[in-house]
C-alpha cells in the first residue's frame, strides 16, 4: 500500500485515533511516515468542521463584534408590526 486515508468524525478522534492507526500499521509491518526531530512531516491530517460548528463560530464572532460597538442592533427576523398591521387608517 502506497497511500491511504482514514476518515474520522471530529478533531478529537483525529488526535486520539491516529495513534491507534499508527500502532495497527506497525503490527502489520506497514510504515506511517511521521516527523521525528528535523525530519519533514509526510503524514497530513485535515479537519473539516460541520456546518453547525462553522455557524457557531460565525455567531460567536458576530456577537463579539456587536459587543464592541455602540450601534443599535437590527434583527430582520424579529417580530415587529408591519405598516399594514398598525391601527392607523390608510388615506
C-alpha positions in Angstrom: 0.0 0.0 0.0 1.5 3.3 -1.1 -1.1 5.9 0.1 -4.1 5.6 2.4 -6.7 7.7 4.2 -8.6 7.5 7.4 -11.8 9.4 8.0 -12.8 10.5 11.5 -15.9 12.3 12.7 -14.3 15.0 14.7 -11.0 16.6 15.6 -10.7 14.8 18.9 -10.9 11.5 17.1 -8.2 12.5 14.7 -5.9 13.3 17.6 -6.6 10.2 19.6 -7.3 7.5 17.0 -4.3 8.4 14.7 -2.1 6.8 17.4 -4.3 3.6 17.1 -3.9 3.6 13.3 -0.1 4.0 13.7 0.1 1.1 16.2 -2.0 -1.2 14.0 0.0 -0.3 10.9 3.2 -1.2 12.8 1.6 -4.6 13.7 1.1 -5.2 10.0 4.6 -4.1 9.2 3.4 -1.0 7.4 5.0 2.4 7.8 3.2 5.6 8.6 5.5 8.4 7.8 5.7 10.8 10.8 8.0 13.6 11.7 10.8 12.9 14.1 13.2 15.7 15.0 14.1 17.7 11.9 12.7 15.2 9.5 9.9 16.7 7.3 6.4 15.5 8.1 4.8 13.4 5.3 1.5 12.5 7.1 -1.1 15.2 6.9 -4.3 15.5 9.0 -7.1 17.7 7.8 -10.2 18.7 9.9 -13.4 19.8 8.2 -15.8 21.1 10.8 -19.5 20.5 10.4 -21.9 23.2 9.2 -23.3 23.7 12.8 -19.7 24.2 14.2 -19.0 26.8 11.5 -22.3 28.6 12.2 -21.5 28.6 15.9 -18.1 30.2 15.1 -19.7 32.9 12.9 -22.4 33.6 15.6 -19.7 33.9 18.3 -17.7 36.2 16.1 -20.7 38.4 15.2 -21.7 38.6 18.9 -18.2 39.7 19.8 -18.2 42.4 17.1 -21.6 43.7 18.3 -20.5 43.8 21.9 -17.6 46.0 20.8 -19.8 48.6 19.0 -22.4 51.0 20.3 -24.6 50.7 17.2 -28.2 49.6 17.6 -28.8 46.0 16.5 -31.2 45.4 13.6 -32.8 42.0 13.7 -34.6 41.3 10.4 -36.2 38.2 11.9 -37.6 40.0 15.0 -41.4 40.1 15.2 -42.4 43.7 14.6 -45.7 45.2 13.4 -45.6 45.9 9.7 -47.1 49.1 8.2 -50.3 47.3 7.5 -50.7 45.8 11.0 -50.9 49.2 12.7 -54.2 50.8 13.7 -53.5 54.0 11.7 -56.1 54.4 8.9 -54.7 54.5 5.4 -55.7 57.6 3.3 
